[in-house]
């Protein structure tokens, strides 16, 4: 097992992962009215560390585009889950 995955969750080798990482990794981004920034990206690395299906997408919430101290984070196995998770974070943090 390589630990590197394409956007469809298929294992890929290190060099293929590195090349794909250079292109657009973003799934979604949203800036809330109060300046908080929500970003969802394809990581391509299993952040589940072997404990179930690979978690290769991530949504993070930041105080602003200038402050990268994260406020919240969720990880997902599929791009569809990442899109839904991004929407859930916008809902959660937009209501605060």
N, C-alpha and C positions, 0 to 999 in steps of 0.2 A: 504494500500500500504506500502511495507516494505522499499522501497528506495534502496534495494540490488537486483542485477541482475546477472544471470549467463552470460556466453559468448554469448549465443544465445538471450539474452535480456529478458529471463523469470524471473519473480520475485522469489526470494529465501529468506529464513529466515537468520537472522544474523549469526547463528552458521555455516550454510552451506557456506555462503559467506566467513566467517573467515577461514574455512578449505580450501576452494579453493584458497584463497589469498596466502596461504602458498606454493602452487605449482607454476608452471611456469606461470607468469603473462604476460611475454613478447610476443608481436606480431612480432616486428621487431626492429633491431638496426643497425645503420650505423655510422661509423666513417669516416668523410670527410678528404680529403688530408690536409686541414689546421688545423686538430685536433678537429673541432667541432663535437659534438656527438648528433645524433638524435635517440631518443628512443620512441617506441610506445608500450603502455601497456594496458591491461584490468584493469580497476579500479573497476568495479562491483558496483559502487555507481553512482547515477544519479547526474551528475554535470550540468544538465540542470535545476535542481531544480523545476521540474514540468512544465516547459514551453515548452511543446512538447514532442517528444519521448525521452526516457532516454538517456543521453549522458554518456556512460559507458566505452569508450575507449579514450585514450589521446596520442597525439604525442607532444613531447617537444624537443626543440633544446637547447643544452648547449654549452658554449664556449669551454669546454674540459671535459674530464672525472674527472678532479680535481676541476673544477669550475662549481658548480651546479646552478649558477645564470642563469635562463632561458632566452633565446633570442626570443623564439617564442613558441606558443602553439595552438593546435587545438584539438577539441573533437568531438567524433563520436558516433553514435547509434549502428552501426553494425561492426563486425570484417572486413567485406569486405570494408566498408568505411574507416576503420582504416588502412588497408593495402594500399589502394589507397592514403590516406592522407599522409602516411609515404613516399611513392614514390614521392608525390608532394613536400613534405618538402625537400627531398634529392635533387630534381631538383632545387627548389628555392634557397636553401642555398649552394648547390654545385656550382652554377653559380656565387656566390659572390666572 
